[in-house]
Amino acid sequence: MIVRRRVLVGGRVHGVGFRVSVARRAAGRGVAGWVRNRPDGTVEAVLEGEAAAVESLVDFCRHGPRGAVVERVETSAEEPDGLHGFEIR
């Protein structure tokens, strides 16, 4: 089953390789979408793919890479849009 999740991650998540880590894991799991730093200091990601793969990435976002200090994670479900590939914005 294909699902889509929008994830907002707050805390110390800029300058610690968060986007690159999400992109690598997404590529390894066949998850499409994108990830970007937002001006408010959060990281936003859209993840689309098989439910188990997307949920594993959401779980990764709850702690992030070494050096990150995740203070909050907000997720919302969206309708899948048929995304292909993964990009860092």
C-alpha positions as CSV (number, residue, x, y, z in Angstrom):
1,M,0.0,0.0,0.0
2,I,1.4,3.4,-1.0
3,V,1.2,6.2,1.6
4,R,2.3,9.8,1.8
5,R,3.4,11.6,4.9
6,R,4.4,15.2,5.5
7,V,6.9,15.5,8.4
8,L,8.0,18.6,10.3
9,V,11.0,18.2,12.6
10,G,12.0,20.8,15.1
11,G,15.0,21.2,17.4
12,R,18.7,21.4,16.4
13,V,18.2,19.9,12.9
14,H,20.0,22.4,10.6
15,G,23.7,21.9,9.9
16,V,23.9,18.3,11.2
17,G,23.3,16.4,7.9
18,F,19.6,15.8,8.5
19,R,18.5,16.3,4.9
20,V,21.3,14.2,3.5
21,S,20.6,11.4,6.0
22,V,16.9,11.4,5.1
23,A,17.6,11.4,1.4
24,R,20.1,8.5,1.7
25,R,17.6,6.4,3.7
26,A,14.8,7.3,1.3
27,A,16.8,6.1,-1.7
28,G,17.7,2.9,0.1
29,R,14.1,2.1,0.9
30,G,12.6,3.2,-2.5
31,V,10.8,6.2,-0.9
32,A,10.1,9.2,-3.2
33,G,9.6,12.8,-2.2
34,W,11.8,15.7,-0.9
35,V,13.3,17.2,2.2
36,R,14.2,20.9,2.9
37,N,15.3,23.2,5.6
38,R,12.7,25.8,6.5
39,P,13.5,29.4,7.5
40,D,12.0,28.8,10.9
41,G,14.7,26.3,11.8
42,T,12.7,23.2,11.1
43,V,13.1,20.5,8.5
44,E,10.2,19.5,6.3
45,A,9.9,16.3,4.3
46,V,7.3,14.7,2.1
47,L,7.7,10.9,2.0
48,E,5.8,8.7,-0.4
49,G,6.1,4.9,-0.9
50,E,5.3,1.6,0.7
51,A,3.8,2.1,4.1
52,A,6.5,0.2,6.0
53,A,9.3,2.1,4.3
54,V,7.7,5.5,4.9
55,E,7.1,4.7,8.5
56,S,10.7,3.6,9.0
57,L,11.8,7.0,7.7
58,V,9.3,8.8,10.0
59,D,10.8,6.8,12.9
60,F,14.3,7.9,11.8
61,C,13.1,11.6,11.9
62,R,12.2,11.1,15.5
63,H,15.9,11.0,16.5
64,G,17.8,12.1,13.3
65,P,21.5,11.7,12.5
66,R,24.3,12.0,15.0
67,G,24.5,15.7,16.1
68,A,20.8,16.3,15.8
69,V,18.6,17.1,18.8
70,V,15.0,16.4,17.8
71,E,12.6,18.2,20.1
72,R,9.4,17.6,18.2
73,V,8.0,15.7,15.1
74,E,4.7,16.5,13.5
75,T,3.3,14.2,10.9
76,S,0.2,14.4,8.7
77,A,-1.2,12.0,6.1
78,E,-1.7,13.2,2.6
79,E,-3.0,11.6,-0.6
80,P,-0.2,9.9,-2.6
81,D,0.7,11.9,-5.7
82,G,2.7,9.4,-7.7
83,L,6.1,11.0,-6.8
84,H,9.3,9.6,-8.3
85,G,12.8,10.0,-7.0
86,F,13.9,12.0,-4.0
87,E,15.4,15.4,-3.8
88,I,17.0,17.7,-1.3
89,R,15.6,21.2,-1.7
